[in-house]
Amino acid sequence: MQSPLTNRKINLLQATSINMIDMVGIGPFVVIPFVVSQFSTGGFIWAWIFGAFTALMDAMIWSELGAKYPLAGGTYNFHRIAFGEKGGKLMSFLFVWQTSIQAPLVVASAAIGFAQYLTYIVPLEWWQQKLVSGGLVILVFLLLYRKIETIGKISVIMGSIVVLTIVWIIISGLTNHRYALEWVPAGKDSFFSLAFWTAVGHASVKTVYAYLGYYNVCHLGGEIKNPAVNIPRSIFISIFGISLLYLLMNISVMGVIPTESVHAGDKYLVSSFMEMLYGHTAAVVVTVLILCIAFSSLFAVVLGYSRVPYAAAVDGNFFKPFAKLHPTKQFPFVSLIVLCTVGFIFSLFMRLGDVISSILAMRILVQFIGQGVGVILLRKKYGKKGLPFKMWIYPLPVILSVGIWLFLLVSTEWFALWGLLIALVGVGVFFLTRRDESAQS
């Protein structure tokens, strides 16, 4: 059997950049209007704080697992090890199964969002937007069809664009503040009201989506230098840095644009914000930078997820062709081709809002809650000895994380059923393929 990919060329700066450009894609720019519209005042900021807290609790789990088991595939390996011989095969297969559908959805969300924002600069018909989104997926595929050390350098450049763009937005808003924000909800929308937490639930489905990606290095575990140290550090640096940027960006933008004028369907809120301050030319410039960020995120997403089916196939727990590495460039080219092809198809036929809710609903049960259970099983079996990173105040982060994910799953409404259905179909496929293998042997 072919050995798993271990080509440790990505350093801490590059790993953090890969995480950050995955987190800050088109997400924060397209979800701000939806989040703001859920609240009558400045309460929208709590949905972003809730998202950051969710990421932080979940990061404890990812860091402990990623530092201990730095292999290509991330969750695939965590599940395989944590759930034992029989349960591990099922859970790890389910993760790869849902990833083969969910990862292309993530690709599609970035591509669709890119095309949507582009219409601020260039008026496009529906079919033209689809040509743009599909073409973007093809371009990312061509860029990723190369050696990993080259990709690490590209990621640092892209990460710099991400940070500098958001800092420009923040400075512009803070230096031109016009409206005071009421952060503390009161009256019928107080902290203790059902209405407030219902709004937080609906809005946090979108804010959590904007934070996802802090764990991308775990999928590249076999390619990270000094992973026991660099994987946890890159995760926490990414979360703290991006959380601060998100909060400041929201405060800046909504200090210039009155909250009551924002509607869920507003497509170019940040571009409109810049146009109000500096005119149309500045708005076009920031739109171009946002498009660069969306492209960078798509780049990081495809890079990370292309390693997941590969790792499973190498382990004999997914379809064999995915185990192939490129003969000269040494990357999982079959996995890359398949994910980009399916992502291309999704980008042509799906709507952005539905894609975002589908992504979160599909990942919660198998990936996020599954990992919470898995880390408890590993602690029970092996204790905490030999762990390069030990989560703080264990098991409280696990309990909080699982509770939050269940809350968010309910908040996705009917998309939760979609996520459950995909998992059930995956269980059927798993046992069907195992039965066929037994019959052939």
N, C-alpha and C positions, 0 to 999 in steps of 0.2 A: 504493500500500500504506500502511496506517496506520502511523504511527511508534510505536516502542516506548514504553511508559509511563515518563516521566521527570518526576516530581513530587516534587522533593527537599525533603521537609518533616520527615523523621525525624532528630533529632539524636543525639549519642553516647549520652546517658543513655537515650533511648527505644530506640535500637538494642540497647544492652546489655540493657535490660529485656526486649525481645522475645526475644533469645537465651536469657536466663536462665529465663524462664517456659516456653519451649519445652523446655529441658533438664530443669527440675525440674517434671515433671508428676506423675502418679501413679507413674511408674517407680520411683524410689528407695524408695518405701514398700512397693510390692508385691513387689519383687525381693529385698529384704534377707533374708527367710526362706530363699529358694532359695539365695542365695549363701552364707549362713552354714552351711546344711545340707550343703554340699559339702566342708566341712573339719571335722576333728575338734577343732581348737583355734582360736586367733585368726588362723589363716592366711587367713581370708576377706578380711582387710584388703588383701592383695596383689592380689586380683581388682579391688578399687576403685582401687588404685594403677596396675595394668596398664591399666584403663580410662582413667584420667586421662592416662597416657603415650600411649596410642593417640590420644586426642583432641588432645593437644599436637602430636604428629608430623603428624597430618592437618591441623591448623590452619595449619601452615606453608604447605601447599599451597593451602588455601582463601584464606588472606590474600594470598598472591602473586597468585592469579588474581582474587580479588574486588576488590582495589585497582586492578588494571590494567583490568579489564573490569566496571565497576559497572553492570550492566544487569538488568532484570527477568528472572528465570528461572534465575540462578545457573549451575548445572552445564550446563544446556542451551546457554548461550552459550559456556562454557569449552570444551565438546566441539566445538561448531560451528567455533570458531576454531582450536583446537589440532590437530584431525585432518584439516584440509584440506578441499577441495571435496567429494570423494566420501566419504571416511571420516567427515568432520565431519557430513554429513547423516545418515548411518546411526547414528553414536554419539549424536548429539543427539536423534534420533528415539527411539532405544532408551531414553534417559534419560526422556523424556516418557512413553513407553509404560509403563515400569515405575513411574513416578511416579503415573500414572493408576490403578494398582492398589495400589501401596505406600503412597501418601499417605492414601487412605481406610483402609488397615490401621492407620496411625498414629492416625488419628482414632478408629477403632474401639477401639484399645487404651486410649486415654485415657477413652473413654466407658464401656467395660466395667469398667475399673479403678475409675472413679467409682462406678458402681452397686454394685460389690463392696464397697467401703469403706463405702458408705452403709448396708449391712446391719448394721453395728456399732450404728447408732443406731436404725434402723427395720427390723425383720424383714421380708424380702421374699421372695416365691416367685420361682422362676426366671423366669416370664413377667413378673413385676412389675419385676425387675431389667432385663429387656430393654426394657420401656416407659421406664424411667428413662434407660438409655443412648441409646436412640433420641431421646427428648425432648431430651436434652442437646445432641445434634448439631444439632437444629432451633434451639435457643436460640442456639447459637454462630453459626449461619448468620444469624439475625436481627440479632445484634449487629454482625457484620462487613459487613452490607449498608449501608455508610455511607462517608464520606470518610476518607482516610488520616490526616489531621492529628488527627481525633478519636480514631482508633484508637491513635495514638502516646501520647496522654495516658492512655487507659485502660490501656495496657501498663505505664506507670510505676507506677500504683496496684497493679496485679496483681503486678508484680515486688517491690514493697515487702512485700506479704503473704507472698510466697514466702520472702524472706530472714528476716523477723521470725519466721515459724513455725519454720523450721529452727534459728534462734538460740535460741528458747525450748526446743526439744527438747535442743539441745546443752548449754545451761546446766543444765537439769534433770538430765541424765545425769551431767555432770561433778561436780556438787555432791552427788550421791547414789551415787557409785561403790561397787559391792559386790564385783566380781569382777575379778581381774587377768587381762589377755589375753596369751596367749603368741603374740607376733607372728612369731617366728623359728621356722619349721618344723624339726623334728629327727627323727632316726631314719628309719624307712621313708618318712616324708613330708617329707624334707629338700628343699632347693631343687633338688638335682640328681637327684631321683627322677622317674620317669615319672608316678607317682601324683599328685604335687604339680602338675605342669604339666597333667595331664589335668583335675584339679579346677579349676585356674585357667582352662583353656580353656572348660569348661562354664559356670563361674560368670561369666566375662568376657563371654559372649554376652549375659548379662543386665545386667552393669554398664555395658558399652559402650552398650547401649540407653538406660540411664539418663542417659548423658552426651550422647547425640545431640541436636542442636539448636544447638550453638555456632556454626553457620554459617548460621543462618536469615536473617541480614541479607543474605547473598549473593543469596538469592532475591528480596529487595526492593531489589536494587542500584540500580535507577532511582529509588528514593524516599528514599535516604540522603543527608543533607547531607555535603559534603566527604568523599566516599566513599574517596578515596585514603588518608585518615588514619583516619576513623571505622570503616571496615569491619574492618581488622586490629585496631585497639584494642578494639572491642566483642567480637571473637572471643576475644582473649587474656584480657581482663578477665573474660569469662564463664567461661572454662575454669578459670583460677586461683581465682576466687571460689567457683565451684560445687564444684570439687575439694576445696578446704579445708572447705567446709560438709559435703560427703558424708563425708569421712574422719572429721571430728569427730562427726558424727551417728551413724555406725556405732560408733565407740568409745564414745560416750555410751550408746547403747541397749544394746549388748552388755556394757557394764560393769555394767548393772543386771539384765539377763536372762541366766541361764547358757546358754552356747552349746549344751550337750548337750540342752537342753529345746526347742530350736527345730527345727521341721520345715518341709520345703519348702512344704507346703500351708497354713501359717499365714497367715491373711488379714489380721489386724489387729495386727501385731506392735507398731507404734508406739503404737497406741491402748492395747494391753495394757500397754505400758511406762509410759504416763502414768497408767493406772489403778493400777498397783502403787505409784507414787510419791505421787499426789495424790487418788486416788479416781475414781469413775465420772464425776462432773461434768467434771473436767479432761480425762478421756479423750474425752468427748463434744465438748468445745471443740476439742481438737487434731484430732479427726476432721473436724469442720466446716471447720477451716482447711486440712486436707489435701484436702478436697473442693474448696475454693476454688482450691487450687494446681492440682489436676487440671483444673478448668474453665479456669483461666488458660492452662495448657499447650495445651489443645485449641484455645483461641482463637488462640494464636501459630502453632500448626502449620497450621491452616487458612489463616490470613493469608498465610504464606510460600508454601505449596504452590499456592495458587490462582493465583499469578503465573507458574508454570512452564508449564502448557499454553497460557496466554495468550501468553507470549513466543514459544513455538514456532509458534503459529498466525499471529501477526503476521509471522513470518519465512517463512511458507509451508510449514512443515515439520510441521504437524499439522492437524487438522480445522478448517476455516475458522470455524465458529461460535464457537470459543474465543477468537478475536481481538477480539470485541466488548467495548467498554467501556460502562459505564452512561452513558446520555445526559446526566445531570446530576451524578452523584456521581463519575464518572471512575474506576471500578475495574472489573476483569474479572469481571463478574457471571455470565457463562455458565460460566466455569471454576469459580467459587465454587459455583454451583448443582450442577454435576455431581459435584464432589468430595464435597460434603456429602451428596448423594443416595446415592452408592456407599458412603460411610462409614456412613451410616445403615443400609444393608442389611447391611454386614459386622458392625456392632455387634449386630445381632439374631441372627446365626447362628454366630458364631465364639467360641472359647475364648481367654482372655487369654494363656496360655502359648504356644499355637500362633501367635497373632498376633505376639508379640514375636520369636520365632525366624524367622518368615516375613519380617518387616520387615528384619532384619539380613541374612539370606541374599540377599534380592532386591537390596539396595543395594550389596553389596560389589563385585561384578564390574563392573557398568556405571558406578556412580557413583564409589566411593572408589578402586578400583584404576584405573579409567578416567581419573580426574583426575590420579593419580600419573604415569601414562604421558603424559598430555596436557601437564603442566607441563614434563616433560623435552623433549618435542617442541617446545614453544614456546621453551625456553631454547636448544635446538640451532638453531632457525631465526632467532631474533631476538637471542639473547644476553641479558645482564641490563641493558642500557641502557634507560632509560625506564620501569623498574619502580618504582612508588611504594613498594612493599614487596618487599624481597629476603629470601627465607627464609634463616635462619642455617645455616651449614655445609652448604650445598648440595653434593652431592645426598643426603647421609646421611639427612635426614628422609624423603625420598621412598622410599629403599630400605627403611628401617625400617617406614614406613607400609605399603607394599605387602606386606612380609613378615608383618606383624601381621594385616593383613586376610585374607591367605591362611590363616593359622593359625586365625582366628576362623571363616572359611568352613567349614573342615573340622570345627570344633567344633560347628557347627549340625547336623551329621550329615545326615539325609535331607532336611532343609530346603534344603541346598545344591543338591540336585537340583531342587527346586521353583524356586529362583532361576534356575538354568540353563535350565530349561524355559520360564519366562516370557520370558527373553532370546531364546531360539531362536524362540519364537512371534512375538516382536516383529520379529525379522529377517525372518520370513516375511511378516508384515503390511507391513513397509516395502517389500519388493520387489514385493509384490502391488499395493500402491497406486501405486507408481511405474510399473508396467507398465500399469495402467489409465489413468494420466495421459498416458502416451506414446501409447496407442491413441486417446485422445480428441483429442490435439493434431494 
